[in-house]
Amino acid sequence: MDLLTVPQVMARLQLGRSAVYDLLRSGQLASITLGRARRIPTHALTDFIRTRLEQEAAA
């Protein structure tokens, strides 16, 4: 399983740091904490994007 850093997720989603941490805090984007470091599994990012696409299509 690959793990991404917050800056990597920021680049992939083209969002700012605060927006990514808001997604993490709200539980919309899953993550794990290793010591003081926050890591996002690649499958969690893929699931987040898939869910958002499905929500957009249903709207």
Number of C-alpha atoms within 10 A of each C-alpha: 5 8 16 16 14 19 14 13 18 17 11 10 13 12 12 13 13 10 13 19 15 12 13 17 12 10 10 16 19 18 20 12 9 8 6 6 9 15 18 20 17 17 13 16 20 12 15 16 14 12 13 13 11 11 10 9 8 7 5
